[in-house]
Amino acid sequence: MSHRLGVRAALIAFVALLNLPASAQVEIKLGHVLGESHSWHVAAAGFAREVAEKTAGRVRINVFPSSQLGSEKDMIEGLQIGSQQAGLIGSGSFQPIEPKLGIVELPYAWQTREHAYRAFDGDLGAALAKLLEAKNVVTLAWWENGFRHITTKGDPVRTPADLKGLKIRVTPDKMRLDTFRALGAEPAPLAFGELYSALQQGVFQAQENPLAIIYSSSFFEVQKSASLTGHVWGAACLVFSKIAWNRLTPGDQQSIRASAVEWGTKQRKMIADSETDLAQKLQEKGMNVVEVDKAPFVAAVQPVWKDFGTQFGPELMGLLDKYRR
């Protein structure tokens, strides 16, 4: 009897050990799809260092750049089931699990990045974070992907007419596809990790991304021109799997969230400060960088606003409009 009681006690102790708060020693894998020179990685590495310091080593974040943990689609699936603990992900990539996240991709939504910051740091960001939490994804902070521009293998795009029949790679979401169809192009989706080789092989004639990604990914080697269309300002989400997040103590959660916001502010500044410099660097690499008149592009995408505005509903569209003024 005493032996059985001893075994039972040992089992109870083992189960109790398994259920101890994992923040006693937690290893977090945080993935993203961009290269080590991009501000996402620089800021994520700083965030990881600060978290280790603030939690006295209880929480250690290892950052995996360049799609080492898979595509954004792969990482989002992992976050939902808990096989991946954290990610820095373009906000539009969450549309397959929550279509209303497409609101962040509406073309020409923001006159300036400062308008977008107020929205995502305010009620719009809070509403979108609530939608993601229902999908087992905890949003810690809204970082920045930046304004997206078009690059081409040949002459630059100056008007929507220049996009007619142009095969362009876009992110794999309906909003972006519909936007470029409205502009007259022939868009098709492709995972970011496959983009350079697809451009090199001529599978696509064009692509669209922020200047920081165009430069850090060396697209200047396989594209001749860059047109500063600024058709979308993109947010990025620094997120945790709810499963991993719930393993942390409230105190560590508070410290991590504060660090995420702080490094998000720094990362945004990196993006904003680099824009003029990056345009010049791309020119030095041989790209023809041109400004465009955005008015014809804005007019061409109005049907996209009409179609998707109905899908997103008056509450979210109202929050968007609140910050556009």
C-alpha positions as CSV (number, residue, x, y, z in Angstrom):
1,M,0.0,0.0,0.0
2,S,2.8,2.4,1.0
3,H,4.5,1.7,-2.3
4,R,1.4,2.4,-4.3
5,L,0.9,5.7,-2.4
6,G,4.5,6.6,-3.1
7,V,4.1,6.0,-6.8
8,R,0.8,8.0,-6.8
9,A,2.5,10.8,-5.0
10,A,5.4,10.8,-7.5
11,L,2.9,10.9,-10.4
12,I,1.0,13.8,-8.8
13,A,4.3,15.7,-8.3
14,F,5.2,15.1,-12.0
15,V,1.9,16.3,-13.3
16,A,2.2,19.4,-11.0
17,L,5.6,20.0,-12.4
18,L,4.3,19.9,-16.0
19,N,1.6,22.4,-15.0
20,L,4.0,24.9,-13.4
21,P,4.0,28.3,-15.1
22,A,6.3,27.9,-18.0
23,S,7.6,31.4,-17.5
24,A,10.1,29.8,-15.1
25,Q,12.1,29.1,-18.3
26,V,10.4,29.8,-21.6
27,E,12.0,29.5,-25.1
28,I,10.1,31.4,-27.7
29,K,10.7,31.0,-31.5
30,L,9.7,34.2,-33.3
31,G,9.7,34.0,-37.1
32,H,9.5,36.4,-40.0
33,V,10.0,36.3,-43.8
34,L,12.4,39.2,-44.3
35,G,16.2,39.3,-44.3
36,E,18.6,40.1,-41.5
37,S,19.3,43.6,-42.8
38,H,15.6,44.7,-42.7
39,S,14.3,46.8,-39.8
40,W,11.9,44.0,-38.9
41,H,14.9,41.8,-37.9
42,V,17.0,44.5,-36.4
43,A,14.1,45.6,-34.1
44,A,13.0,42.0,-33.4
45,A,16.5,41.2,-32.2
46,G,16.5,44.3,-30.0
47,F,13.1,43.3,-28.6
48,A,14.3,39.8,-27.9
49,R,17.4,41.2,-26.0
50,E,15.2,43.5,-23.9
51,V,12.7,40.8,-23.0
52,A,15.5,38.6,-21.7
53,E,16.7,41.5,-19.6
54,K,13.3,42.5,-18.3
55,T,12.3,39.0,-17.4
56,A,15.7,38.1,-15.9
57,G,16.1,35.3,-18.4
58,R,12.8,33.7,-17.7
59,V,11.7,34.3,-21.3
60,R,14.1,33.9,-24.1
61,I,13.1,34.8,-27.6
62,N,15.0,33.4,-30.6
63,V,14.4,35.3,-33.8
64,F,14.3,33.3,-37.1
65,P,14.5,35.5,-40.3
66,S,14.2,34.8,-44.0
67,S,11.3,32.3,-43.8
68,Q,13.3,29.8,-41.7
69,L,10.0,28.9,-39.9
70,G,8.0,28.9,-43.2
71,S,5.9,31.3,-45.1
72,E,3.6,33.7,-43.3
73,K,0.7,31.3,-44.0
74,D,2.7,28.5,-42.4
75,M,3.5,30.6,-39.4
76,I,-0.1,31.7,-38.9
77,E,-1.3,28.1,-38.9
78,G,1.4,27.3,-36.3
79,L,0.4,30.2,-34.1
80,Q,-3.2,29.0,-34.1
81,I,-2.4,25.5,-32.9
82,G,0.6,26.5,-30.7
83,S,3.4,24.8,-32.7
84,Q,4.9,28.2,-33.2
85,Q,5.1,30.7,-30.3
86,A,5.5,34.1,-32.0
87,G,5.8,35.9,-35.3
88,L,6.3,39.3,-37.0
89,I,3.8,39.1,-39.8
90,G,2.4,41.4,-42.4
91,S,-1.1,42.2,-41.1
92,G,-2.8,41.4,-44.5
93,S,-1.6,37.8,-44.3
94,F,-4.2,37.1,-41.6
95,Q,-7.1,37.4,-44.0
96,P,-7.4,33.7,-44.6
97,I,-8.3,33.2,-40.9
98,E,-10.0,36.5,-40.4
99,P,-11.2,38.2,-43.7
100,K,-11.9,41.5,-41.9
101,L,-8.1,42.0,-41.5
102,G,-8.3,42.9,-45.1
103,I,-9.2,46.4,-44.1
104,V,-5.5,47.1,-43.5
105,E,-4.9,46.5,-47.2
106,L,-7.4,49.0,-48.6
107,P,-5.5,51.0,-51.3
108,Y,-4.7,54.6,-50.6
109,A,-6.3,54.5,-47.2
110,W,-3.8,56.8,-45.6
111,Q,-2.5,60.2,-46.7
112,T,0.4,59.8,-44.3
113,R,1.9,57.1,-42.1
114,E,1.1,59.3,-39.1
115,H,-2.6,58.9,-39.8
116,A,-2.1,55.1,-39.9
117,Y,-0.1,55.1,-36.6
118,R,-3.0,56.9,-34.8
119,A,-5.5,54.3,-36.2
120,F,-3.5,51.2,-35.3
121,D,-2.5,52.6,-31.9
122,G,-6.1,53.5,-31.3
123,D,-9.5,52.0,-31.7
124,L,-9.0,50.5,-35.1
125,G,-6.0,48.5,-33.9
126,A,-7.8,47.4,-30.7
127,A,-10.8,46.2,-32.8
128,L,-8.5,44.2,-35.1
129,A,-6.5,42.7,-32.2
130,K,-9.8,41.5,-30.7
131,L,-10.7,39.7,-34.0
132,L,-7.3,38.0,-34.0
133,E,-7.5,37.0,-30.3
134,A,-10.6,35.0,-31.2
135,K,-8.4,33.0,-33.6
136,N,-5.9,32.2,-30.8
137,V,-3.4,35.0,-31.9
138,V,-2.5,37.7,-29.4
139,T,-1.4,41.0,-30.9
140,L,1.3,42.8,-28.8
141,A,2.0,45.7,-31.1
142,W,1.5,47.1,-34.6
143,W,4.8,47.6,-36.4
144,E,5.3,48.8,-39.9
145,N,5.8,47.3,-43.4
146,G,5.6,50.7,-45.1
147,F,4.2,52.2,-48.3
148,R,4.2,49.7,-51.1
149,H,5.6,50.6,-54.6
150,I,5.7,48.9,-58.0
151,T,8.9,47.6,-59.6
152,T,9.2,46.4,-63.2
153,K,11.6,44.6,-65.4
154,G,11.2,47.2,-68.1
155,D,10.0,50.8,-68.2
156,P,8.5,52.3,-65.1
157,V,4.8,52.4,-64.4
158,R,3.6,56.1,-64.5
159,T,-0.2,55.6,-65.0
160,P,-2.7,52.8,-64.6
161,A,-2.6,52.4,-68.3
162,D,1.0,51.2,-68.0
163,L,-0.2,48.3,-65.9
164,K,-2.5,46.9,-68.6
165,G,-1.6,43.2,-69.2
166,L,1.4,43.4,-66.9
167,K,2.0,40.1,-65.0
168,I,2.7,41.2,-61.4
169,R,3.4,39.2,-58.3
170,V,1.2,40.3,-55.3
171,T,0.7,39.0,-51.8
172,P,-1.7,36.0,-51.7
173,D,-4.9,37.8,-50.6
174,K,-8.1,38.8,-52.4
175,M,-7.8,42.5,-51.6
176,R,-4.4,42.8,-53.3
177,L,-5.5,40.8,-56.3
178,D,-8.7,42.8,-56.8
179,T,-6.7,46.1,-56.4
180,F,-4.4,45.2,-59.3
181,R,-7.1,43.9,-61.4
182,A,-8.9,47.2,-61.0
183,L,-5.7,48.9,-62.1
184,G,-5.6,46.7,-65.2
185,A,-2.8,44.4,-64.4
186,E,-2.6,40.6,-64.4
187,P,-1.8,39.9,-60.7
188,A,-1.0,36.4,-59.3
189,P,0.0,35.4,-55.8
190,L,3.3,33.8,-54.8
191,A,5.0,33.2,-51.4
192,F,7.6,35.9,-50.7
193,G,10.5,33.4,-50.3
194,E,10.0,32.4,-53.9
195,L,9.8,35.9,-55.4
196,Y,13.4,36.7,-56.2
197,S,13.9,33.6,-58.3
198,A,10.5,34.1,-60.0
199,L,11.6,37.6,-61.0
200,Q,15.0,36.3,-62.1
201,Q,13.4,33.6,-64.3
202,G,10.9,36.1,-65.8
203,V,7.9,34.3,-64.4
204,F,6.7,37.8,-63.4
205,Q,7.5,41.1,-65.0
206,A,6.7,43.2,-61.9
207,Q,6.2,43.0,-58.2
208,E,5.1,45.5,-55.4
209,N,6.7,46.0,-52.0
210,P,8.0,48.7,-49.7
211,L,11.4,50.3,-50.6
212,A,13.1,48.6,-47.6
213,I,12.1,45.2,-48.9
214,I,13.0,46.0,-52.5
215,Y,16.5,47.0,-51.3
216,S,17.1,44.4,-48.6
217,S,16.0,41.6,-50.9
218,S,18.2,42.9,-53.8
219,F,15.3,43.1,-56.2
220,F,17.3,45.8,-58.0
221,E,19.3,42.9,-59.5
222,V,16.3,41.6,-61.3
223,Q,14.1,44.7,-61.8
224,K,15.0,47.8,-63.8
225,S,12.5,50.4,-62.6
226,A,10.7,51.5,-59.4
227,S,7.5,53.6,-59.4
228,L,6.6,55.3,-56.2
229,T,2.9,54.6,-56.3
230,G,2.5,54.2,-52.5
231,H,-0.7,52.3,-53.2
232,V,-0.9,50.6,-49.7
233,W,0.5,51.4,-46.3
234,G,1.1,48.1,-44.6
235,A,1.0,47.3,-40.9
236,A,2.9,44.4,-39.4
237,C,1.7,42.5,-36.3
238,L,4.1,41.4,-33.6
239,V,2.1,38.4,-32.3
240,F,2.2,35.5,-29.9
241,S,0.2,32.3,-30.0
242,K,-2.4,32.5,-27.3
243,I,-1.2,29.1,-26.0
244,A,2.3,30.4,-25.5
245,W,1.1,33.7,-24.2
246,N,-1.0,32.1,-21.5
247,R,2.0,30.2,-20.2
248,L,3.6,33.5,-19.1
249,T,3.0,35.2,-15.8
250,P,1.0,38.5,-15.9
251,G,4.1,40.4,-14.9
252,D,6.2,39.0,-17.7
253,Q,3.3,39.6,-20.1
254,Q,3.2,43.2,-19.1
255,S,7.0,43.6,-19.6
256,I,6.9,41.9,-23.0
257,R,4.0,43.9,-24.3
258,A,5.7,47.2,-23.2
259,S,8.9,46.1,-25.0
260,A,6.9,45.2,-28.1
261,V,5.4,48.7,-28.3
262,E,8.7,50.4,-27.6
263,W,10.5,48.5,-30.3
264,G,7.6,49.0,-32.7
265,T,8.1,52.7,-32.3
266,K,11.8,52.3,-33.1
267,Q,11.1,50.1,-36.1
268,R,8.6,52.6,-37.5
269,K,11.2,55.3,-37.2
270,M,13.8,53.1,-39.0
271,I,11.3,52.7,-41.9
272,A,10.4,56.4,-42.1
273,D,13.9,57.6,-41.8
274,S,15.2,55.3,-44.5
275,E,12.7,56.1,-47.3
276,T,14.6,59.0,-49.0
277,D,17.9,57.2,-48.5
278,L,16.7,54.0,-50.0
279,A,15.3,55.6,-53.1
280,Q,18.8,57.1,-53.7
281,K,20.5,53.7,-52.9
282,L,18.3,52.0,-55.5
283,Q,19.2,54.6,-58.1
284,E,22.9,54.0,-57.3
285,K,22.2,50.3,-57.9
286,G,21.0,51.1,-61.4
287,M,17.2,51.4,-60.9
288,N,15.2,54.1,-62.5
289,V,13.1,55.5,-59.6
290,V,10.2,57.7,-60.6
291,E,7.5,59.7,-58.8
292,V,3.9,59.3,-60.1
293,D,0.7,61.3,-60.0
294,K,-1.4,59.2,-57.6
295,A,-4.8,60.7,-58.5
296,P,-5.5,58.3,-61.4
297,F,-4.6,55.3,-59.3
298,V,-6.8,56.5,-56.5
299,A,-9.7,56.9,-58.9
300,A,-9.1,53.4,-60.5
301,V,-9.4,51.6,-57.1
302,Q,-12.7,53.1,-55.9
303,P,-14.6,49.9,-56.9
304,V,-12.4,48.0,-54.5
305,W,-13.5,50.3,-51.6
306,K,-17.1,49.8,-52.6
307,D,-16.9,46.0,-52.7
308,F,-14.9,45.5,-49.6
309,G,-16.5,48.3,-47.5
310,T,-19.7,46.3,-47.5
311,Q,-17.8,43.1,-46.4
312,F,-16.0,44.9,-43.5
313,G,-19.2,46.4,-42.2
314,P,-20.1,49.9,-40.9
315,E,-18.4,49.5,-37.5
316,L,-14.9,48.8,-38.8
317,M,-15.2,51.2,-41.8
318,G,-16.4,53.9,-39.3
319,L,-13.2,53.3,-37.2
320,L,-11.1,53.6,-40.4
321,D,-12.8,56.8,-41.4
322,K,-12.3,58.3,-37.9
323,Y,-8.6,58.3,-38.4
324,R,-8.4,59.3,-42.1
325,R,-9.2,62.9,-41.4
